Amino acid sequence: MSEKRLELVRGLGPWASGAIVVGTMIGTGIFLKPAEMAREGRFVSVVFAAWIVGGILSLFGALSYAELGAAIPEAGGEYAYLRQGFGPVWGFLFGWMHSTVGRTASAASIAAGLMRFLGFLIPAVATPIFTVHLAIPGLTGWIPPYEFVFTWAQPLAVFWLAVMTGVNYLGVRLGGGVQVALTLIKVVSVIVVIGVALFAPAHGGQAHDPLWPTALDSGVLRAFLAALAAALWAYDGWEDLNLVGSEVENPQRNMPRALVGGVILVGAIYMLFSAATLHVLPFADVAASQHVASDVVQRVAGSGAALWITLAMAVSALGSMNSSILSGARVPYAMARDGVFFRIAGGIHPKFRTPGRALIFQGVLAGAMALTGTFEELTNLFIFAGWIFYGLAVVALFRLRKIEPDMPRPYRCFGYPWVPGLFVAGALALTVSLWLDRPGRSSIGLLIILAGLPFYRYWRRRADSV
């Protein structure tokens, strides 16, 4: 059989589909982002508001994506939706962003988070090897000087990215089975932390925790939006199932159930986790923590228990990395299949029936990012670039309802048009606030997205001439 006739296998059943949603969402974010949320939000009420609004936005997005995924169960997710709703160039821009910046930054940030956990177990992991000071002459007022610190964590992150890429290279059923097992471990570990913390005595300084801001001004709004951006990284992953739509069994039923059920379950877990954390640790300690869950367990049960829970969190990060790599490679594969991406990313492995070359392409780029960035920097880059296209994909839902009213829609978005409309408004507010807060990094992300247009013209001319 020639490679051109090979197709991806529908080998992801309901459990594996749900594990991709839950397993991607519960990764490094819930264990590391509460500290950033406390620093940025400055008040307990602002932090909880960010968790609630982030959960609602994610649920509205999942409801919208459930309609898109059930109607267009194709590899590439947003690539297919934008291409069908707005035309091929919009699908390409998503795929270019996803393959060069979005998914590679996401996988690299998960690997960096994994190293944060290993640093708690083996402090030598965080030992600096060398430091480089970088500044752009004439632009230091707009883009602050950057200090690049290279530690043993970066090459170790690349090693684990290579391992999980290899797992998914060997078959989607293997990757899905690994995902179910790792998701079970991570959910149990989070529930253990919640149980240990909620049944422990409260810390003595709760009366001094900053509960409410004294006035609702622009500073509080900026603090909320910054905390919301951090929360949305923790929630991110609900859309990953759509990327492997062509490999989900009975997608018309399994995709809506996995998306909506997964987001509701994870949202409940996150709220309980945040409450449990603030029950045990003072707000200032949460803001200063490098690994909140480990500090909670250490405060309640001692350093021995903290080591075990940190090990479980490292396994949790591996689960999130696995699902991120599994789903992410389907976008460059779909684009290369359509002739609008690097040919090296195309093709299905004749034995394993996986997009092997796309997996390797993605792994190399993610490894390069893991060598150059820290956890917070990589997640902020991903959130800005990713949410531009999350919002556009849901706008495509509106357009498809108009231009293709007779398209089979086994699931229709609950609360249409208000639910998808509010999601689009939230995505717009988030991306604008991120650009205003981090104009340098956000502008670089936009330039990388637009840099794909010359490549698109070249590839289209090449495809049209064949």
N, C-alpha and C positions, 0 to 999 in steps of 0.2 A: 504493500500500500504506500503510495507517495505521501510525503509530508503534507502537501497542500490539502489533502482530503481528510487529514486527521482533525478530530474535534475534541474539545474538552469534555470531560465525563461528569455527568450529574451524580456525584458521589457524596454530596453533603446532605444528610438527612435532617430531621427536625432538631435532634439534639446537637449535632455539629453546627447547624445554623444558629441556634440559640447561643451556643458556646462562643461562636465568633462575635456576636453582638456583646454579650456579657463579658467575655474574656478580653476583648479589645478595650472596652470601657474601664473595667477594673484592671489596671495595670500598675503603672508607676504613679499616676496622677493623684489618686486618693491618698497615697502614703507620703507624697512630697509636696503637693500643691497647697494643703492647708496652711503651711507656714507662710508661703507667698501670699495667700489670701489674707492672712492675719496682718502681715506687714502692709499690704496695699490697702485693705479695707479699714484698718485702724479701730474698728468697733465690732463687737460681737454681732449686733443686729445687722450691720452691713454685710458681714461674712455670711450669715444665714440667709439674708435676702439674695445674695449672689448665688448660693446653692439652690434656692427655690426657683429663681428666675432661670438659672442655667438648666435646671431639670425640666421646667416647663418648655423652654425653647427647644431642648433636645427632644422632648416628647412630641411637640408640634412638628419638628423636622422629621421624626420617625413616622408619624402619621402621614405626612406628605410623601416621604420616600416609599412608604408601603404601597401607595397607589402606583407610583412610577415603577417600582420593582416588580410588582405583580403584572403590570401591563407590558413592560419591556424588560423581560428577564434575560438580559444580555451581559456578556463580560464587559467590564469597564464602567458600569454604573453611570455616573454623571456624563461620561464621554458619550454614551449612547443617548441619554436624555436630551442633552444640549444639541447634539447633532440632529436629532429628529425634531426638536422644538424650534431651534433657531438657525440651523444650517451647520455644515461641516466645520467652518472655521471656529465656531464657538465650542464645539466638541473638542477640536484640536487644542484650543487654548487651555481648556481644563486639563486635558491629557498631558500637555506639555508641562503645565504647572505641577501637576500631580507627580509626574515621572522625574522631573529635574529638581523640584524644590519640596513639594508637599509631602509625599510619602517617604522620600529619602530623609527629610528632616524629622519626620515622625518616628521612623524606625531608629534613626540615630539618637533621638532624644530618649527613646525607651531604653536603648543600650546604655546611654549616659546615666539614666536613672538606676539601671541595674548596677552600674559601678558605684553609685552612691550607697546602695545597700551593701555591696561587698566591702566598701570602705569602712562601714561600721564593724564588719566582721574581721577585716584585715586592713588596719589603718595604713599600711605601707602602700596600698593601692593608690592613695591620694598624694603620695610623695611627689613633689615637682621634680621633673628632669631638667627642664630649662624654661626660661621666661623671655618673651619678646614683647617689646613695647611698639605699638603701631599707631601712627597718626597721619592724616591726610593734610598736607600743607595747605593753608588757606581756608580749610573747612572745619577746623577744630571747634569753632563756635556752634556749628550745626551738627556735626558728627563728632562726639567726644573721642579723645584718644582711647585706644583699646589695648588692654594688657592680655596677651595670650600666654597662658600657662599650660605647658605640656606635662602631663603626669602619666604614670603607668596605667591609669584608667582608660585612656584613649585606645592604645593598642589592644587591651583586653576587651573593650567594647567591640572592636572590629572582629576579634576572634569569635565572639558569641553571635554576631550578625552572620558570620560565615557558617557557623554550626546550624543555625535555624534556617538559613537559606538552603543548606544541604538537605535538611529534613523535608522541606516543601518541594525540593527538586525531585524527590523519590516518589511522589504521588500525592494527590489531593486527599485520598482516603487516609493515608498516613498522617498528613498534616491535620486533617479534621479530627482523627482519633487522638493525636497528641493534644489538640486544642481542648477537647472534652476533659481529658485527665488534668491538664494544667488549670483549667477554669474551676474544676471542683476543688483543687488545692487552694486556689486563691480565694474563692468564696468562703471556704471554711476558715482560712487564716484571718480574713476580715471580720467574720462573725466572732471568732475567738477574741480578737482585740476589743470589739464592741462589748462582749460579755464581761471580759476582765475589767474593763474600765467602768462600765455602768454599775457594777456591783461593788466597786471599790469606794472607800470614803472620798467625799469631795475634797478638793484642795482648799486650804484655809483662806485663800485670798480672793474668793469669788466676788465678794462685795466690792473689791477694788478693780475688778475687770471693767474696761470701758464698754459699757453696754449700749448706750444710745449717744449719737452726736448731739451737741448742744443746739445746733441749727442745721437746717437742710439748705445748704448752699452749693455753689458750683464745686467746691472742694470735696464735699461728700459725694456728689455725682461722679466726679473723676475717680474717687476712691472705689465707689461701687463698680464702675465700668472696668477698672483694673482688676478688682477681685473677680468680676464676672468672667473676664478673659482667662484667668487662672482656673476658675471652676469649669469653664467649657473645655479646657484641655482634659480635665479629669473625666468629664462626660463624653469626650470625643471617642468615636468608634462605633456609634450606632449606625453610621452610614456604610461601614465596611462590608456588610453582607451584600449590599447592592453591587459591589464591584465583582462579586463572584456569582452573579445572577444566573449565568449559563451553567453553573455547576451545582445548583440547589435542586434537590428533588422536590417535585410538586411546588414550584415557586409561588403559584397563585395562592396557596394556603400557608406554606411554611414561612414565607418572607414577612407578611404582615404580622403573624403571630410572634415570630422571633424579634422583630423590630420593636413593636409596641410593648410586648411583655418584657423584653430585656431592659428597655429604658425605665419602665416603672419599677422593676426589681432593683436596678442599680441606683435609681434616685432614692428609694427608701433606705438602702444600705448606706449611701453617702450621708444622708441626714443623720442617721443614727451614729455613724462614725464620728461626724463632726461634734455632735452633742457629747458623745463619750469622751472625746479628746479634751474638750473644754471642761468636762466634769473633773478630770484628773489633773490637768496641767493649767497653770495660770496663762492668761491670754498672751502675756509678754514672752513666756517660755515657748508657747506654740510658735509665735512669730520668729523666734531665734533658732528654732530647731532645724537640724539638717535631715532628720529622719523621725518624724513625729510618732509613728506607730511604735517604733523601737523605744523611744523615750517614755511613751505611755506605759508599755509593758514593764520596762525597767523600773519605773516609779512604783508600780503596783506589786510586781512579782520578782524583781531582782534582775541582775545582769544575765543570769543563765537563761531565764525565760525570754529575755529580750534577744539573745543570740538566736534562739530557735525561731522566734517570730520573724526576725530579719531574714533568716534563711528561707522561710516560707514566702516572704515578700520578694526575694530574689527569684524564686520559682514563679511567682505571680508576674514579675516583669518578663520572664521568658515566655509565658503564655501570651502576654500582650504582644510581644515581639513576633511570636509565631503567627498570630492571626494578622498582624499588620503586614508581614512579609507575604503570607499566603494570598491575601486579597489584593495587595498593592501591585503585584506583578501583572495582574490581568489587564491593567490599563495600557502599559507600553506594548504588551502582546497584541491587544485589540487594535491599537493604532498602527503597529507595524504590519499587521494582517491587512489593514485597509490602505497601506502604502503611504502613510503620512507620519512615519517615524523612522528611526534608524533601523536598517534591515537586521542588524545584529540582535535586536530584541524580538524578532518574529519567530514563528514556528512552534510546533508542539513536539515534545520528545516522543519518539516512536514507541518506546517501551513504557515509560512512566506516565505518558499522556498529560504532562504538565508543561506550562510555558517556560521551559528550562532556561533558554537564553535570556528571556525577560527577567527571570529571577536573578541570574548572574549579573545582568546589567544593573538592576535595582540594587543588588547587594554591593557592587563596587561603588556606586554613588553614595549609598548610605554609609559605607565604611569611610569614604573620604570626608563626609560631613562629621562623622563621629570623631575623627582625628582633629577637627578644627573648632568644634563648638562645645559649649556647656549645656546642661539640661535646660535651664531657663531660657537661654538665647535661642536654642533650637525649637522649643515649644512655642515661643512667641512668634517666630518666623512662620511656623506651620499654621498657627491659629489665624493669622492675618490672611495668608494666601488661601487657606482652605475655606474659610467662611465666605470669601467673595463668591466662590463657586457653589457652595451649599445654597446660598441665597438665589443665585442664578438658576440652579437646577429646579428650585421650587417655582420660580417665575416661569420656567418651561412647562411646569404642570398646568399653570393657567393657560398658557398658549396652546398646549396640546388639547385641552378641553375645548378650545375655540376652533382650531383648525382641523382637528380629527375627532369630532364628537362621537363618531361611530366606532372608535377604537375599542376593542374588548377591554374592559376594566373589571377584573374579578373582585378587586377591592377598591372602594372609593373613599377618599380622605374624609374622616369624620370632621364635622364642623366647617366644611368648605363653604364659602371662601375665607372665613375669618381665621381659621387655624393656620392655613398656609400663608395668608396675608400677614398675620402677626409674626410668623417666623421670618418672612422676608424683611419686615421692618426691624426686627431684632438683629438680623444679620447685618443690615445696612448700618445701624447704630454702632454695632460692635466694631466693624471694620473702619469706620470713620474715626471712632475714638482711638483705636489702636494706631492709626496713621498720625493723628494729632499728638499722641503720647510718645510715639517712637517714629518720627518722620524719616530718619536715616535708614533704619533697617526696613521699614515698610516700603520706602521708595525703591530700595534695592530689589525687594520682592516683586514690585510692579514692573520694574525694568526687566527682570528675568522672564516674567510672563510675556511681556511684549517682544522680547528678543526672539521668541519662537516664531513670529510672523514671517520673517525671511525664510526660515526653514520650511514653513508650511507652503509658501509659494513654490519653492524648489521641488518639494516632494509632490505637490499637485501637478506641476508641469511634467515631472518624470512619470507619474502614474497615467496622465492623460496621453502621453506619447507612446505608451506601451500598446 
